[in-house]
Amino acid sequence: MLLIIESGSTKTEWRFIKNASSEYETLVSPGINPYYQSNEEIVQAQAEALTWLQGKAIRHAFYYGTGITGEEKKEQIRGFLAPFLPEATVSIENDLIAAAHALCGNDRGIACILGTGSNSGYFEGGNLVEQVPPLGFWLGDEGSGGNLGKRLVLAYLHHDMPTDVRDLFIKRFGALSRLDILEKAYQGEFPNRWFASFSKFLFDHRRHPFCYQLIVDSFTEFVEKYVLKYSQKTDVPIHFTGSVAFYYSDILKRVITSFKLRVGHISEGPMAGLTLFHKANFWP
């Protein structure tokens, strides 16, 4: 009866919960971003998931996703879902609300996302009280996979990499030309995803001083531009969700504690927390 959809730019997780005691049914599909995709493109990309929905008696659906920047984008997602959820009450929120519900619940805290992109907000009682506005991939997303990858590619283009790192980079990705990179950056369908794909290289070589410092610089910039702007920063835990936060958690914790801030929960994704949050509300 309950459907939770949590979508980032890279992947979408669908979870169907029939009742409080039943096993979950889960499906993973490509990411959804209405900022970049039309409804027709979303339907085409989500064909497997939409087939999976058939025959499920869904009464309440909760969609959380990236690219939900206002009512227009909410209506776009509502229009995409409506034909496939004709009997359901549908709630649509952005991915930051998903992070807050999953990490903070009804407690006070700062919820942050470090995945393909980045975001943050201060929450009380499950409600967003304050947000330092994110600026997206080209102007912001500090600390994210997209930002890490962009920093790495820029270091390659500017010949700022040490020789040993540059040799490893070329061995893995080939000798990328300036035009190759510009085409992906400015003409590619999802430039943030493409740049984020390079962050795995940084993870694999994070013990190298150059790669380690690049990661530290990106996380430090995220904290300085976003977390430190909240007046409550020293009073509440700083929570994180997202693949970057999870896999780089050791480095992230060092950066957070260097600012004398308190690290809260760090999760790879918000779905587990969202499931607990919504189950508690529906079947207390």
Secondary structure, 3 states (H helix, E strand, C coil): CEEEEEECCCEEEEEEECCCCCCCEEEEEECCCCCCCCHHHHHHHCHHHHHHHCCCCCCEEEEEECCCCCHHHHHHHHHHHHHHCCCCEEEEEEHHHHHHHHHCCCCCEEEEEECCCEEEEEEECCEEEECCCCCHHHHCCCCCHHHHHHHHHHHHHCCCCCHHHHHHHHHHHCCCCHHHHHHHHHHCCCHHHHHHCCHHHHHHCCCCHHHHHHHHHHHHHHHHHCHHHCCCCCCCCEEEECHHHHHCHHHHHHHHHHCCCCEEEEECCCHHHHHHHHHHHHCC
